[in-house]
Amino acid sequence: MVKIGSVEIGEFPLLLAPMEDVSDPPFRALCKREGADLMYTEFISSDGLVHDAKSSWQKLDIFDYERPIGIQFFGGQLESMVQAAEIIAAHNPDIIDINYGCPVNKVACKMAGAGLLQDIPLMVRLTEAIVKATDKPVTVKTRLGWDDNTINILEVAERLQDIGIQALSIHARTRKQMYKGEANWEWIAKVKENPRIHIPIFGNGDVDSPEKAKLFRDRYGVDGIMIGRASIGYPWIFREIKHYFATGELLPPPETSARVDAAREHLRRSIEWKGEKLGVVEMRRHYTNYFRGYPNIKEYRKLLVTENSPEILFSILDEIEQQFSMATELA
């Protein structure tokens, strides 16, 4: 049984990665239903929490059916990071996670997220202060290094473990790579093989199928796998991986009715959590992924991303189900 502190998360846990504008409660509910063992919130700005930004505080919303659940945050200033950790702890997540992996300029260039891979002593000081400020298990998500010339994940893993983090998730790319090129899991294996490392090590990057999940599990010896982009519009990835681990067989892809049901539930939960206007607008980014690869879906997609009425949106989804289910039967 893999544990983060005293939190049990399964024999070989599958984690939902924290993804900005994706890993919100409506989406997490679907991933939990489909088998995610541990989920993280979208990352939250420490400055936003300290200065009472509404958008940051809303991201603190977690629900009992999601447990175990981790709240992730980022920042680069010690005082605001500690204050933010205290705010987060008061919302009672199972885990507090620090983001040292976000590669986007607006974060990294302010010495937050992956930017802290350029200053490991500062990363260590921030982390140690947060560990001391809370009794919640503290975990970290990071990358291999800033670029190919500064891959420092072996040092980072040891030093962060030594000051008290309870688990480490590693995206197997450098900051310079962003999300391009191939993830290099050999470095994750080196961390896992280090005899000094005793905390759980989770691998992240390029896991987009059950076969690849099994290959990475067996080849690199990680304690669990974190899945990000492959879950967007496809929460079934967690169930499919677990089934493949257990049986060696691939489940068939979800039928149209299952995809439409997921889109309906996602839209409904989005409206309930965000309000009608915002819930409808922010759902638009997901429709393409739910129906990716469908022939002649373009016209429906155009309607879904321009319509503002929930009632009409649900009727469009009903029509998609009828249209494509009928096409499958005729085929």
N, C-alpha and C positions, 0 to 999 in steps of 0.2 A: 504494500500500500504506500503510495506516494503521499507525503505530508509536507505542507508548508506551515512550519510551526506545529500547531496542534490540529490544523485544518486538513482533513483527509479529502483527497481529490481523485481517488481511483488507482487501479493497478498500473495503468498506462494512460494517463489523462490526455484528453484532447482539449486544448484551450482556444477560446475565441480571442483573437488579437484585438487590442484597442485600436479602433480606426475612427479618425475624425469624420464626422458627418455620416457615420455608418453604425457604430456600435452603441446605439441609443436603446432605451428600454423596449420600443416596439420590435426592433430587429433582434435584440437579445432574447426576447420571449420565444421567437421562432427557433433560434439556435439551441436554446435550452431544451425545447420540446424534441428536437432532433438529436440530442445526445451530447451537447457540449458539457464537459465536466467542470470547467472553470471559465468564467467570463470576466472581462474587464470593461469598464466604462470607456467612453471616449476620453482622451486626455484633457485635463482641466488645467487652466492657467492658475498658478499660485497667486500671481498678482491679481487676477480676476476675482479669486475668492476673497483675498484680503481687502480688496476695494469694493466688494459687494456688487460685482457685475452680475446682472440677472442671468445672462446666458451661461456663465460659469456655475452659478448656484443650481440652476436647473439640472445640470449634468450630474449633480450629486444624488439624484433620485435613484434609489435602488429598492427592490421589492423582495419579500421573503422567498417567493417561488424561484428567484434567481440564484439563491445561495448554493454553493459558495460563490461570492462575488467580490471582485477587487475594484477599488476606485483608483484610477491612475491620474497623476498630475505631473506638471513640469514647471521648471523655473530655474533661475540662476543666482538668486540672492538668498543668502542663508536665512535672514530674518523672516522674509515672506514665505519661504519654503517651510520653515518650522511652524509658522502661524497657520499656513494652509493645511499642514499635516494634522494639526490639532482640530481644525474645522472638519476635516474629512473624518477623523476618528470619531467625532461626535455624531456622525451619521451612521456609525456602526457597520462599516463593511467588514467582511471577513479578513481582507488583506488590503494593504496600502502599497501601491506600485509607483515607482518613480520612472519617468520616461527620460532615458538618456539615449534615445535612438531616433527621434524624429529628425529627418534630414532637411525639411523645407527651410528655405532661407529665412523666413520671418521668425523662425524659432532658433535654428542653429546659429545664425549670425548674431544673436543676442546672448550667446553663451548659455543656451538652454538646450534641452533635447540632445541631439548628437553633437552639438557644439562643445559639450563638456568632455568629449573624447580628446579634445585638444589640451585639456587641463585636468589630468587625473587627480592631482592633489586636491583641487577644488571639488571635484566629484566626490572624493572620499570624505572631505569635511562636511559637505552638504548631506551626504548619506548618513554619516555617523550622527549628525545632529538630529536627523529625522528619526533614526532608530531609537535614540535616547528620549525623543519627545513623545513617543507613543508606545502603548503595550500591544498594539496590533502587529502581526507579522509584516515586515517590510520586504518587498521584492523589487527587482529592477529589470527593466527591459532595455537592451542596448544593442549596439552593432559591433562589428569586428574591430573597427578603428575609423579614423577620419579618412584615410586613403590607403592605398596598397603599401605605401612607405611607412605607415604608422599603425600597423595592426598591433594593437596592444591588449587584446581581449584576455590573454592569459594572465597578464598583470592585473587587469581590471577585476577578473573573477576572484583571484586570490585576495586582493585588497578589500573588495566589497564584502566577501564572505567573512574576512577577519574582523570587520567592524559591525557585523551582525545581520546582514540580509539573510533571508530564509529561502530564497530561490532566485535563479537568474534565467531570464529568457533572452536568447541571442538570435537576432536577425543576422543571417550569415552573409551580409553584404557590408561594405564600408559606406560611410556617409557619401563619399564622392560618387559611388555607384547609384545612389538614390534607389530606384526599384528596377534598374536595368541590369543586363548581364545575368550570369548564372550565380546563384547563391553558393558559397563555398562552405559546405558543412564539415570539411576536414578540420577547420579551426574549432568548430563546436566539439568534434570528437577529441581534439587535443585538450580542451578544457575538461571534458568528462573523464579523460584518462589520467588527468593529473591526480596523483595519490593524495594531495592535500585537499582536494575539493570533496566535500561531503554533502553540500546542499543540492537539491534537485536542479538539473540543468535541462531547460526546454529549448528545442530547436524551432526556428521559424525561417520561412523563405522557400518558395517554390513548391510547397506541398499542395498539389492540385488534383490528386487522385488517390484512391485507396492503395493502388500498387506502389505509388511513390511513397506514401506514408509508411507502408511496411518496409520498403527498401531502406528508407532513412532510419527507421527504428532499428532494424537489424544491423545495418552497416555502421551507424554512428553511436549507438549505445545510449541515446538520450533517455531521460526519464519521462518525457512526454513531448507532444508536438503542439505548437501554436499555429493556428490557421487563420489567415487574414483574407486576402483578396479572393481566394477560391470559395469563400462562403458567401460572398456578396451576391444576392439573388439566388443563392443555392445553399440554404441551410442544411439540406439533406447530406452534405458532404460528411458531417459528423456521424450520422447513422451508417452511411455507406462504408466508411473506414472501419467502424467497429464491427460491422457484419463481415467484412473481408478479413479482419484480424481473426475473428472467431471461426469462420468457415472456409476461408480461401476462395469464396465465391463472390462475384460482383452482383450487386443488386441492379435491377433494371432502373433506368432513369425515371424520375417521377413523371406520371402522366399529366396531361393538360389540366385535369380537374384538380390535382394536387398543387400544381403551380398557381392556378387561379385562386384556390383556397388560401394559399400562402400570401399572395398579393392582397387578397381581400382582408385577411387578418392583419397584415402589416399596415394597410391603409386605415383600418378601423382603429387599431392601437395608436397609430400616429396622430389621428384626429383627437382621440381621447386624451393623449398626453400633451400635445402641443396646441390644441385648439384647431378649429376647422380650417382657417386660412393657412396657417403655417403648416399644419399637418398635411394638407393637400399639396402644397408647394414642395415641401421637403421630401415627399414620397416620390416625386417625379424622377429623381435620379435612380430609382430602383427598378422601374418597369422594364427597361431594356434587359436587365440581367435576368429577371424572372422568365422572360420569353426569348432569350438569346437563341439564335439558330432556327427560329420558326420562320417558315417561308411566308412571304406576303404579310408580315406583321407590321410593316412600316406605317400603314395608314392607321391601324389601331394605336400604335405607339404615339403617333402624332396627336391623336385625340386625347390619350391619357395624360400627355404632358402639357396640354393647353386648357383642358376643362377644369373649372373651379368648383363645380357642384358635386358633392360626395354622392348624391343619389345617381347622377348621370355616370359618374366614374364606376360605381358598382354595377350599373347596367351595362357599361362597356365591357367590364370584366366578365359578366354573364354571357355576353355575346361572343367574346373570345373563347370561353369554355365551350359553348355550343358549336361554334364554327369549327374549331380545331379538333374537338372530340369527334365530330361528325366526319371530318376529313380522315381521321385515323381509322374509324370504322370502315369507311369506304375503301381505304387502302388495303 
